Amino acid sequence: MACSLSLPVFSQKLTFSGNSLKVLEETPEKSTGLEKIYVLYSTQGVSASYTSTAGNRINWLKYGNLGGGHAEEAASTQEGNTSTLSVLEGDKGYIVEDGDRRYCFWIVDYLPHRLKLQSAAPADEQECGVTIINISGSGEPIRYFTINGMQKTLDQQITVEYTTQEWEDKADQGNFYDKNMVRKFESFQSEYRLSPPNYCASAFKVSGDKFLKAWNWEETVETVTVNPVSVDARTFAISQNSDSNDDSETEKEGSNLIGGNDSEGLGGSAPCQIIFQAFVTDGVIHNEWQLTRDLNFEEIDYRFTTQDLDYTFLEEGSHYVRYIGSNSDGSCEYVSDVYEVSIGESLLKIPNAFSPNGDGVNDEWKVAYRSLQSFQCYIFDRQGHQVCHLSSPEQGWDGKVHGKTVDSGVFFYVLEATGTDGKKYKKSGDINIVKYVGRTGTSSQPEQ
């Protein structure tokens, strides 16, 4: 049975009398075959009238869960162009036949479904990632049937309001911030499962439904303040390491912010200082950073019970770091992605010549290194006088003694160093100072 939706404003042709409260209208999807759903607080003593603009004889049909194909005639009276159905049944579908056109709608008797809220409280047993709220009250879902007999549920919009925390990236630094949440449910439930959960202390306000609200009779209940059970976090690693000046590798300077499991660039030359940061929701009570050489974390080398960790890596090889944050009883925990920190084996390369002529090219004698934990270098002239002492591989000699650049010639160095991998270096040799000024102003630097 097909219903026409061709009239521009069908609701103006259908009127109700005997109702004490405003009749509310819902417009369902076209696929239902219904033009309107009318919600009456009560159908007791209410009649419906329809006026034909074409002056036709009006016929009324009503149907239930079998759909419009099983509609039965409903007794009505007609005066002039207006036909009246004096006995209006709720939770029924109606078809008005106006000549060769049919208009279909559903009548809801709200009173048998009336929402009543008595109290709200958190469930005794909570789950990670979900907050469960129990509601005492009643209210049957409002069902209706399409022309084809398909059951649908009318959305009553039961509202649950609470506060949670949500990660927000800022220009300078991200963090978790309080956010008001509004969740809407189709019908009354004795238990509401809310996700995201309350990551911070919050009361839960349950109210509804939209029909009672339209009649200014909205029901509302509220829980006591509920402490968070679920936890969430974000972690970051900031490398403070100024990597070696080994010219065989890409030089990295300053801080490098790396988030999630993207740990590319973490590590390099020892000592390598990395600051690990955890930003957490209010429910996190216990913090732990785990360090290990075991990618599966079956054996943990170090545990640090701090929210942030400043750690200097000295040993060569791959190190794995992760963060675990948990609530007060350990029933919910957050486990971060794994950070891999790669520390290279020690390396030392020593140039045997440089040209301190002020052209900006090769003006300083300086070693190339990686992963050194101690370093001492002494430079002497041909008479055995010490002209320079370097206590760090980051230092270099600019070819000056007492502020004056020395003449070309041969100098001598003695160097001792220890790598973070335990390797010992004892080196000595010549340093050739050349001051030729050419197109490039460079001199060769064979390693020793």
C-alpha positions in Angstrom: 0.0 0.0 0.0 1.5 3.3 -1.1 1.0 6.6 0.7 1.2 9.9 -1.0 3.4 12.7 0.4 2.4 15.2 -2.2 0.4 17.6 -0.1 2.7 20.6 0.9 1.7 20.8 4.6 -0.2 17.7 5.6 -0.1 18.6 9.3 -2.4 21.6 8.7 -5.1 19.2 7.4 -5.0 17.0 10.5 -6.1 18.5 13.8 -6.7 17.1 17.3 -9.2 18.0 20.0 -9.5 17.0 23.6 -5.8 16.9 24.3 -4.5 18.9 27.3 -0.9 19.1 26.1 0.6 20.2 22.8 0.7 17.4 20.2 4.4 16.9 19.2 5.4 16.0 15.7 8.3 13.9 14.4 9.2 13.5 10.7 10.5 10.0 10.0 12.6 8.8 7.1 10.8 8.6 3.8 11.5 4.9 3.6 9.0 4.3 6.4 6.1 5.4 4.2 4.9 7.7 7.0 4.6 11.5 6.6 4.4 12.2 10.4 4.6 10.6 13.8 2.3 12.4 16.3 3.2 12.1 20.0 0.2 12.7 22.3 0.7 12.7 26.1 -2.5 10.7 26.2 -5.0 9.6 23.6 -7.7 9.3 26.2 -10.7 11.4 25.1 -8.8 12.8 22.0 -10.3 12.8 18.5 -8.6 13.5 15.2 -10.1 15.4 12.2 -9.0 15.7 8.6 -10.2 18.2 6.0 -10.2 17.4 2.3 -9.4 20.3 0.1 -10.9 18.4 -2.8 -14.2 17.8 -1.1 -13.8 14.0 -1.2 -15.4 11.5 1.0 -12.7 10.6 3.6 -12.0 7.0 4.7 -9.9 6.1 7.7 -7.9 2.9 8.1 -5.7 1.8 11.1 -3.0 -0.8 11.3 -0.6 -2.4 13.8 2.6 -4.4 13.7 1.6 -6.1 10.4 1.8 -2.9 8.4 -0.5 -1.0 6.1 -1.3 -4.1 4.0 -3.4 -5.4 6.9 -5.1 -2.1 7.8 -8.7 -2.2 9.0 -11.4 0.4 8.6 -11.8 2.8 11.5 -15.2 4.2 12.2 -15.4 8.0 11.5 -18.0 10.7 10.8 -17.9 13.4 8.2 -19.5 16.8 8.0 -18.8 18.7 4.8 -15.2 18.3 3.9 -14.1 17.4 7.4 -14.0 13.8 8.7 -13.5 13.0 12.4 -12.2 9.9 14.1 -13.8 10.2 17.5 -12.0 7.2 19.0 -8.3 7.6 18.5 -6.2 4.7 19.5 -2.5 5.2 20.5 0.4 3.2 19.2 -1.4 2.6 15.9 -0.7 3.6 12.3 -3.4 5.4 10.4 -4.1 5.8 6.7 -6.4 8.6 5.5 -7.9 8.0 2.0 -8.7 11.2 0.3 -10.0 10.3 -3.1 -7.2 8.5 -4.9 -4.5 9.7 -2.5 -3.5 8.2 0.8 -1.8 9.9 3.8 -0.1 7.8 6.4 1.0 8.6 9.9 1.6 7.0 13.3 0.0 8.0 16.7 2.0 7.6 19.8 0.2 7.4 23.2 3.1 8.6 25.4 1.6 7.9 28.8 2.2 4.1 28.8 5.8 4.8 27.9 6.3 7.7 30.2 9.9 8.2 31.4 10.3 8.3 35.2 13.8 8.8 36.7 14.3 8.1 40.3 18.1 7.9 41.0 21.5 7.5 39.4 24.6 5.9 40.7 27.9 4.5 39.4 28.0 0.7 39.0 29.9 -1.2 41.7 32.1 -2.8 39.1 33.7 -0.5 36.5 35.6 -1.4 33.3 38.7 0.1 31.7 37.7 2.6 29.0 34.0 2.7 30.0 32.1 4.3 32.8 28.9 2.4 33.8 26.0 4.3 35.4 23.0 2.6 36.8 19.6 4.3 36.7 16.6 3.5 38.8 13.3 4.4 37.0 11.1 3.2 34.2 10.1 4.0 30.6 9.4 1.6 27.8 10.9 2.3 24.4 8.5 3.9 21.9 8.1 1.5 19.0 6.3 2.2 15.7 5.8 0.3 12.5 6.3 1.4 9.0 3.8 0.9 6.2 5.6 -2.3 5.3 5.4 -3.6 8.9 9.0 -3.0 9.9 9.5 -2.1 13.5 11.3 1.1 14.4 12.2 2.9 17.6 11.4 6.6 18.2 14.4 8.5 19.5 13.6 10.0 22.9 17.0 11.5 23.4 17.8 10.5 27.0 20.8 12.8 27.8 23.8 12.0 30.0 26.1 14.9 30.8 29.5 14.6 32.5 33.1 15.8 32.5 36.0 13.9 31.0 39.5 14.8 29.8 40.7 15.0 26.2 44.1 15.4 24.7 44.6 18.7 22.9 47.7 19.7 21.0 48.8 23.3 21.7 51.3 25.4 19.8 53.9 25.1 22.6 52.8 21.9 24.4 49.9 19.5 24.3 48.1 18.3 27.5 44.9 16.8 28.7 42.1 19.3 29.4 38.7 19.0 31.0 35.8 18.6 28.5 32.1 18.6 29.0 30.5 15.5 27.3 26.9 15.1 26.3 25.8 11.7 25.3 22.3 11.0 23.9 20.5 7.6 24.0 17.4 6.5 22.1 15.5 5.2 25.1 15.6 4.5 28.8 18.1 2.0 30.0 18.8 0.8 33.5 22.5 0.9 32.7 24.4 3.3 30.5 27.9 2.5 29.3 29.7 5.7 28.6 32.8 6.0 26.4 35.0 8.0 26.7 34.8 7.4 30.4 35.3 10.1 33.0 39.0 10.5 33.1 38.6 13.0 35.9 36.3 13.3 38.9 32.7 14.1 37.7 29.1 13.8 38.5 26.7 12.3 35.9 23.5 14.1 35.1 20.8 12.1 33.4 17.8 13.9 32.0 15.0 13.4 29.5 13.3 12.8 27.4 12.8 15.4 24.6 9.0 15.0 24.8 8.8 15.7 28.5 11.2 18.6 28.0 8.8 20.0 25.3 6.0 19.7 27.8 8.2 21.3 30.5 8.1 18.1 32.6 11.7 17.0 32.0 13.0 14.4 34.5 16.5 14.8 35.9 18.7 12.7 38.3 22.4 13.1 39.2 25.0 10.9 40.7 27.4 11.8 43.4 30.9 12.8 42.2 32.5 9.7 40.6 36.3 9.4 40.8 38.0 8.2 37.6 38.9 4.5 37.1 40.1 4.6 33.5 43.4 6.1 32.6 44.9 7.6 29.5 48.3 9.2 28.7 50.6 10.5 25.9 54.4 10.1 26.0 57.2 12.0 24.3 61.0 11.7 24.1 63.2 14.8 23.8 66.8 14.2 22.9 69.1 16.6 24.5 72.2 15.0 23.0 74.5 17.0 20.8 75.7 14.1 18.6 79.4 13.5 17.8 81.1 15.4 15.1 81.9 12.2 13.2 81.7 13.3 9.6 80.5 9.9 8.5 77.1 10.5 10.1 74.4 13.1 10.0 75.0 15.7 12.6 72.1 16.4 15.0 72.0 19.4 17.3 69.6 20.6 20.0 66.3 19.1 21.0 64.4 16.7 18.8 60.7 16.1 19.9 59.5 12.6 19.0 56.1 11.3 19.8 54.2 8.0 19.7 56.3 5.1 18.4 58.2 7.2 16.0 61.6 6.9 17.6 63.7 7.6 14.5 66.7 9.7 15.5 66.8 8.7 19.2 70.3 7.8 20.2 73.6 8.3 18.4 76.8 9.0 20.3 77.2 8.3 24.0 76.7 9.9 26.4 73.2 10.4 25.1 70.8 12.3 27.3 67.1 11.8 26.6 64.1 13.3 28.6 61.1 11.0 28.5 57.8 12.8 29.3 54.4 11.4 30.2 51.2 13.6 30.2 48.4 11.7 32.0 44.8 12.0 33.0 43.7 12.5 36.6 43.1 8.8 37.2 46.8 7.9 36.8 48.3 7.3 40.3 51.3 5.0 39.6 54.0 5.9 37.1 56.7 3.6 35.8 59.3 3.9 33.0 60.9 0.6 32.1 64.3 0.3 30.5 65.6 -2.9 29.0 67.8 -4.5 26.3 65.0 -7.1 25.8 62.5 -5.9 23.1 59.8 -8.2 24.6 60.3 -6.6 28.1 60.4 -10.0 29.7 63.5 -8.9 31.7 63.5 -5.3 32.9 66.9 -3.8 33.6 65.6 -0.6 35.3 62.3 0.7 36.7 61.8 4.4 37.5 58.6 5.3 39.4 58.4 8.9 38.1 56.1 10.6 35.6 59.1 12.1 33.7 62.5 10.5 33.2 65.8 12.1 32.4 68.3 9.4 31.5 71.8 9.3 30.0 72.6 6.3 27.8 76.2 5.2 27.9 76.4 1.6 26.7 76.6 0.8 23.0 73.7 -1.1 21.4 69.9 -0.9 21.3 67.9 0.1 24.4 64.1 -0.1 24.7 62.0 2.2 26.9 58.3 2.3 27.6 55.9 4.0 30.1 53.2 2.3 32.1 50.6 4.4 34.0 47.9 2.8 36.2 45.1 3.8 38.6 45.1 3.4 42.3 44.5 -0.4 42.5 46.2 -1.3 39.2 43.0 -2.4 37.6 43.4 -0.1 34.6 46.7 0.8 33.0 48.1 2.6 30.0 51.1 1.1 28.2 53.0 3.4 25.8 54.6 2.6 22.5 58.2 1.4 22.8 61.0 3.8 22.2 64.2 2.4 20.7 67.4 4.2 21.6 70.4 3.1 19.5 73.9 4.0 20.8 76.8 3.5 18.4 80.1 1.9 19.3 82.9 4.3 20.1 85.0 5.8 17.3 87.9 8.2 17.0 89.5 9.7 13.9 92.4 12.1 14.2 93.5 14.6 11.4 97.2 15.1 10.8 97.1 18.6 9.2 95.1 21.8 9.2 95.5 25.3 7.8 94.7 28.1 10.3 94.9 30.9 7.7 91.5 32.5 8.5 89.8 31.5 5.3 87.0 29.7 7.2 88.1 26.3 5.8 89.9 23.8 7.9 91.0 26.5 10.3 90.8 24.2 13.4 92.4 20.9 14.4 89.7 18.8 15.8 89.0 15.0 16.2 86.0 13.2 14.8 84.5 11.0 17.4 81.5 9.0 18.7 80.6 7.6 22.1 83.6 8.8 24.1 83.2 9.1 27.9 86.7 10.4 28.7 89.2 12.4 26.6 92.6 14.1 27.2 94.8 15.5 24.5 98.1 17.4 24.8 99.8 19.2 21.9 103.5 20.1 21.9 105.8 22.1 19.7 109.1 20.8 18.3 111.0 21.8 21.4 108.6 19.8 23.6 106.7 22.7 25.0 103.0 22.2 25.6 101.0 24.6 23.5 97.4 23.3 24.0 95.4 21.0 26.2 92.0 19.6 25.2 89.8 17.9 27.8 86.8 17.2 25.6 86.5 15.8 22.1 84.2 18.7 21.3 87.1 21.1 21.7 89.7 21.9 19.1 93.0 23.9 18.6 92.8 27.0 16.4 96.6 27.0 15.9 97.2 29.9 18.3 99.6 30.2 21.2 99.1 33.2 23.6 96.7 34.6 21.1 99.1 34.5 18.1 98.8 32.0 15.2 101.9 29.8 15.1 104.1 29.5 12.0 103.8 26.6 9.6 105.5 23.5 10.8 105.1 20.2 12.6 103.6 19.8 16.0 103.1 16.7 18.1 100.0 15.4 20.0 99.5 12.8 22.7 95.9 11.6 23.2 94.2 9.2 25.5 90.4 8.4 25.5 87.9 5.8 26.6 84.8 4.8 24.7 81.5 4.2 26.4 81.8 0.6 25.2 85.1 0.3 27.2 87.5 0.6 24.3 90.7 2.4 25.2 92.5 4.8 22.8 96.1 5.8 23.1 97.3 7.8 20.2 100.2 10.1 19.3 101.4 11.6 16.1 102.3 14.7 14.0 100.1 17.7 13.3 101.2 19.5 10.2 100.3 23.2 10.0 100.2 24.5 6.5 99.2 28.0 5.5 99.1 27.8 1.7 96.6 30.2 0.3 95.0 28.8 -2.8 91.7 28.8 -4.6 90.2 26.5 -2.0 92.6 27.1 0.9 92.3 23.4 2.0 94.7 20.8 3.0 94.3 17.0 3.0 93.4 15.3 6.3 94.3 11.6 6.1 93.2 9.7 9.2 95.6 8.1 11.5 
